[in-house]
Amino acid sequence: MLPVSSSLSVEGAVSEALSLFKSSPATWKSALFCNILIFIAGSPILVTGLSASGIGAAFLLGTLTWRAFGPSGFLLVATYFVLGTVATKVKMAQKEAQGVAEKRKGRRGPGSVIGSSAAGCLCAFLSIFGVGGAAFSRLWQLGFVASFCTKLSDTVSSEIGKAYGKTTYLVTTFKVVPRGTEGAVSLEGTAAGLLASIFLAIASYLLGEVNALEAIICVVAAQIANLGESIIGAALQDKEGFRWLNNDAVNVINITMGSILAVLMQQAILQNWHL
């Protein structure tokens, strides 16, 4: 039997842990504590989709997300990660044989994590530091959600297109090209990407991150941004003078476009419809 003092200390620790988890609004302390627990518990899943350094980058992203948008924002990013990882693993052997698979069997490194979350991280920082005041807080949250809807749509469309795309076209010329070609799209991949963005937008709505109209905006912005990314990939990536434009840089451009488009669309609708 535990001494009374030990029992009280355990109860105090548990009480403190619960208060940190339920802390609203979230604090840096609660964000750090909750992320440590979740990352330890979820390590078997994390190692399937991330390298060791990628996990470190993801931990920073998770802590920042929890601090800015609480558990619901964290759960949104976790959903993105799980779905993106599953899509990446689909027909991995086939993709490797064709030379179009992600490196390290789809385990993403820190560059990929940062490239996929840069816009979301910026929105999180803007929200944490109250840039623009209460009037802008909703916009930063919308931009955050839109960035991950955009990236999930891009990841799923690319990976499903490489796995199941019957015919892939270069988006700038509609010329038939091999799977995995930069700037190429397929009907199967595009449809899968659209469904993925719809799913994440609905999840965001159910989590209270966005309202119904904003969820629709996120889906539309994601598709426009992904089309823009495909055009950039086809026209500029790997071309002379644009060697710096690697996949991570294009990812940053893509999700930034998705975030900005969502914010601009929301503002335009509010002004024109007086909602």
C-alpha positions, 0 to 999 in steps of 0.5 A, a space after each residue: 500500500 502506498 504511503 499517504 504522501 505518495 498517494 497525494 503526490 500521484 493524485 496531484 500529478 494526475 490532476 495537473 496533467 488533466 488540467 493541462 490537457 483541458 486548458 482553454 485557451 491552450 498555453 505553451 505549457 499545455 501544448 508541450 505536455 500534450 504533444 509529448 504524451 501524444 507523440 510517445 503514444 503515437 510513435 508506432 504510427 509516426 515512424 511509418 510516415 516520418 524519419 527521425 528528423 521528420 518526427 522532430 519537425 512534426 513535434 514542433 508543428 504539433 506544439 505550435 498547432 495546439 498552442 494556437 488552435 487547441 486540440 481540434 487544430 491538432 486533431 485536424 493536422 493528425 488527420 492530414 498526416 494519417 490520410 497522407 501517409 496512407 495515400 503515400 503507402 498505396 502500391 508502394 512496390 509498384 511506385 518504387 519499380 516505376 521510380 516515382 515513389 517517395 524516398 525512404 519508402 514514403 517516410 517524410 523528412 523535415 524538409 517535407 514537413 516544413 514545406 507542407 506546413 509553412 503556411 499553417 505555421 504562419 497562420 498559427 503564429 499570427 493567431 498566437 500573437 493576435 496580429 490584427 486583433 479579434 477581427 483577424 483571428 478567424 481569418 488566420 484559422 481559415 488560412 490554417 485549415 485551407 493550407 492543410 486541405 490544399 496539401 492533403 488534396 495535393 498529396 492524395 491526388 499525386 499518390 493515387 494518380 501514380 498508383 491508379 492513373 490510367 492516363 496522365 496529362 501534362 496540365 499545360 499542354 494536355 500531352 500524355 506523359 508517364 505517371 509521376 511527371 512534374 505537372 501531370 494530372 490524371 482523372 483518378 488522382 484529381 477525383 481522389 484529391 477532391 474527395 480528400 479535401 472535402 473529407 478534411 473540410 468536413 472534419 474541420 467543420 465538425 471540429 468547429 475550426 470553420 463554418 459550413 461556408 468556410 469549409 466549402 471555400 477551403 475545398 474550392 481554394 484547394 483545387 485552384 491552388 493545386 491546379 496552379 501548383 501543377 502549372 508551376 511544376 510543368 512550366 518551371 520545375 527542373 527547368 534552367 534557372 529554376 533548379 531551386 524550385 524543388 518539391 518542398 519549395 513548390 509545396 510552400 507555394 501551393 499551400 500559401 496559395 490555398 491559404 491566401 485564396 481562402 481568405 480572399 474568397 471569404 472576404 469577398 463573399 462577406 462584402 458582396 453578400 453582407 453576411 
